[in-house]
């Protein structure tokens, strides 16, 4: 039979102080990897990938549009899972992650809609059409904003956390709708570029820089989520001794020690 200590690692993951101190050691490497991948992916995709036979250079918007669209969807699951952990195991760190993921996800969803509109004008002749994919992405943006708004809609932070988590969980039904919308309904939006069940429809010289950009954006998401969560931890834990010690160290500074 296992002892209670078998779950020590799980409860440690829910410690704001442990998260703050551990991620502080990760940040320099994560910054370097993210910047390197972004530079390589953007330069490779925008300058060296061949033109599309039909769309010309306008297709290059996919090197931003596709990665941010991926992260808009994946980030919603991260937010919803964090909310579920908070509801089930009462871990306050998970609520901090949920709140930190909401504005990041909203920004990525807006960027996906904006870059899609930029691509749509030369391709479809219009910036916006009310097709299934675009409309469901707009709903995703409203869900992100709703989760964030509920954080400030109640005097009780605990009530705001629970309401946000419930909305996040209910909103997960929209994610498979977004993904399958181009298959379920008639839509101007092109089918998915990357599928797990089949080879990509792009030429390898176009596809490889896209993979680099997707990896770069996942690193970027992790970096910004960690930074947002660290700020949220300092805000919510400002009355604790360890945060006060950090503040005193910051005020003192190395030059005054």
C-alpha positions in Angstrom: 0.0 0.0 0.0 1.3 3.5 -0.8 1.6 6.2 1.8 0.3 9.7 1.6 3.8 10.8 0.6 3.2 9.2 -2.8 1.1 12.3 -3.7 3.5 14.9 -2.3 4.6 15.8 -5.9 1.0 16.5 -6.9 0.3 18.8 -4.0 3.7 20.5 -4.5 2.6 21.4 -8.1 -0.3 23.3 -6.5 2.0 25.5 -4.4 2.3 29.0 -5.7 5.6 29.5 -4.0 7.0 26.3 -5.6 5.7 27.3 -9.0 7.2 30.8 -8.7 10.6 29.6 -7.6 10.8 26.7 -10.1 9.7 28.7 -13.1 12.2 31.4 -12.3 14.9 29.0 -13.1 13.3 28.0 -16.4 12.7 31.5 -17.8 16.2 32.3 -19.2 16.3 29.1 -21.3 12.7 29.4 -22.3 13.3 33.0 -23.5 16.3 31.9 -25.5 14.6 28.9 -27.2 11.4 31.0 -28.0 13.3 33.8 -29.6 15.6 31.5 -31.6 12.6 29.5 -32.9 10.6 32.6 -33.8 13.5 34.2 -35.7 14.3 30.9 -37.6 10.6 30.2 -38.4 9.8 33.7 -39.5 12.9 34.2 -41.6 12.5 30.7 -43.2 8.8 31.1 -43.9 8.6 34.7 -45.0 11.9 34.9 -47.0 12.9 31.5 -48.1 9.8 29.3 -48.5 8.7 29.1 -52.2 5.6 31.0 -53.3 2.3 29.2 -53.6 1.4 28.4 -57.2 -2.1 30.0 -56.8 -1.9 32.4 -53.9 1.6 33.8 -54.5 3.1 35.5 -51.5 -0.2 36.0 -49.7 -0.1 32.4 -48.5 2.8 33.4 -46.1 0.2 34.6 -43.6 -0.2 31.0 -42.6 3.1 31.1 -40.8 1.4 33.2 -38.2 -2.3 32.4 -38.7 -2.0 28.6 -38.3 0.2 28.6 -35.2 -1.9 31.2 -33.3 -5.0 29.3 -34.3 -3.6 26.1 -32.9 -2.7 27.8 -29.7 -6.1 29.5 -29.4 -7.7 26.1 -29.3 -5.1 24.3 -27.2 -4.9 27.2 -24.8 -8.6 26.9 -24.2 -8.2 23.3 -23.1 -5.4 24.4 -20.8 -7.6 27.0 -19.2 -10.5 24.6 -18.8 -8.3 21.9 -17.3 -6.9 24.4 -14.8 -10.4 25.4 -13.9 -11.4 21.7 -13.4 -8.4 21.1 -11.2 -9.4 24.1 -9.1 -13.0 22.8 -8.8 -12.1 19.3 -7.9 -8.9 19.6 -5.8 -9.3 23.2 -4.6 -5.8 24.1 -5.7 -5.6 27.9 -5.8 -2.6 27.8 -8.2 -4.9 26.2 -10.8 -7.3 29.2 -10.6 -4.3 31.5 -11.1 -3.3 29.6 -14.2 -6.9 29.7 -15.5 -7.1 33.5 -15.1 -3.7 34.0 -16.6 -4.6 31.9 -19.7 -7.8 33.8 -20.4 -6.3 37.1 -21.8 -3.5 35.2 -23.6 -6.1 33.0 -25.3 -8.3 35.9 -26.1 -5.3 37.8 -27.7 -4.3 34.7 -29.8 -7.9 34.2 -30.9 -8.2 37.8 -32.0 -4.9 37.5 -33.9 -6.2 34.3 -35.6 -9.3 36.2 -36.7 -7.4 39.2 -37.8 -4.8 37.3 -39.8 -7.6 35.2 -41.3 -9.3 38.4 -42.4 -6.0 39.7 -43.9 -5.7 36.4 -45.8 -9.4 36.3 -46.8 -9.4 39.7 -48.6 -7.1 38.7 -51.5 -8.4 35.1 -51.5 -12.1 35.5 -51.1 -12.5 39.1 -52.0 -13.8 40.0 -48.5 -12.4 40.4 -45.0 -15.2 38.5 -43.3 -17.8 35.8 -44.0 -20.1 34.2 -41.6 -19.1 30.7 -42.3 -18.9 27.9 -39.6 -15.2 28.1 -38.9 -15.0 31.9 -38.5 -18.2 32.2 -36.5 -17.2 29.4 -34.1 -13.8 31.1 -33.6 -15.6 34.4 -32.8 -17.6 32.4 -30.2 -14.3 31.2 -28.8 -13.1 34.8 -28.4 -16.3 35.6 -26.5 -15.8 32.6 -24.2 -12.3 33.7 -23.3 -13.5 37.2 -22.6 -16.4 35.8 -20.5 -14.1 33.7 -18.4 -11.9 36.8 -17.8 -15.0 39.0 -17.1 -16.4 36.6 -14.5 -13.2 37.0 -12.5 -14.2 40.6 -11.8 -18.0 40.1 -11.7 -18.2 39.0 -8.0 -17.0 40.5 -4.7 -15.8 37.1 -3.7 -12.7 35.9 -5.5 -13.6 32.3 -4.8 -17.0 32.7 -6.4 -15.4 34.4 -9.4 -13.0 31.5 -9.7 -15.8 28.9 -9.6 -18.0 30.7 -12.1 -15.1 31.2 -14.5 -14.1 27.5 -14.2 -17.7 26.4 -15.0 -17.9 28.6 -18.1 -14.5 27.4 -19.2 -15.7 23.8 -18.9 -19.0 24.4 -20.7 -17.2 26.2 -23.5 -15.0 23.2 -24.3 -17.9 21.9 -26.5 -17.0 24.6 -29.0 -13.5 23.3 -29.6 -14.4 20.1 -31.6 -17.0 22.2 -33.4 -14.3 24.6 -34.6 -12.0 21.8 -35.6 -14.6 19.8 -37.5 -16.6 22.8 -38.9 -15.0 22.6 -42.3 -16.0 18.9 -42.6 -19.5 19.2 -41.1 -20.8 22.3 -43.0 -20.2 24.0 -46.3 -17.6 26.7 -45.7 -15.3 28.9 -47.7 -12.5 28.1 -45.2 -10.0 25.6 -46.5 -9.6 22.2 -44.8 -7.1 21.6 -42.1 -3.5 21.9 -43.3 -2.2 19.4 -40.8 -4.0 16.2 -39.9 -2.8 13.3 -37.7 -4.5 10.8 -40.0 -2.9 11.9 -43.3 0.1 13.5 -44.8 0.2 17.3 -45.0 -1.2 18.9 -48.1 1.7 21.4 -48.4 5.1 21.0 -50.1 7.8 20.0 -47.7 9.7 23.3 -48.4 6.6 25.2 -47.1 5.7 22.7 -44.4 9.0 22.6 -42.5 9.1 26.3 -41.6 5.4 26.0 -40.5 6.4 23.3 -38.1 9.1 25.5 -36.7 6.7 28.3 -36.2 4.1 26.1 -34.5 6.8 24.9 -32.1 7.9 28.5 -31.6 4.4 29.6 -30.7 4.0 26.8 -28.2 7.1 27.9 -26.5 5.9 31.5 -26.7 2.6 30.4 -25.1 4.3 28.6 -22.3 6.6 31.6 -21.7 3.8 34.2 -21.5 1.5 31.9 -19.5 4.3 31.4 -16.9 5.0 35.2 -16.8 1.3 36.0 -16.4 0.9 33.4 -13.7 3.9 34.7 -11.8 2.4 38.2 -11.7 -0.9 36.7 -10.6 0.8 34.8 -7.8 2.5 37.9 -6.5 -0.8 39.8 -6.6 -2.8 37.1 -4.8 0.0 36.1 -2.3 1.1 39.6 -1.5 0.3 39.3 2.2 2.3 36.1 2.6 5.7 36.1 4.2 7.6 34.8 1.3 6.2 37.4 -1.1 7.0 40.2 1.4 10.6 38.8 1.6 10.8 39.1 -2.2 9.6 42.7 -2.1 12.1 43.6 0.6 14.9 42.1 -1.4 13.8 44.0 -4.5 13.6 47.2 -2.5 17.0 46.6 -1.0 18.7 45.7 -4.3 22.3 44.4 -4.6 23.7 47.9 -4.5 22.3 48.6 -1.1 23.2 45.3 0.6 
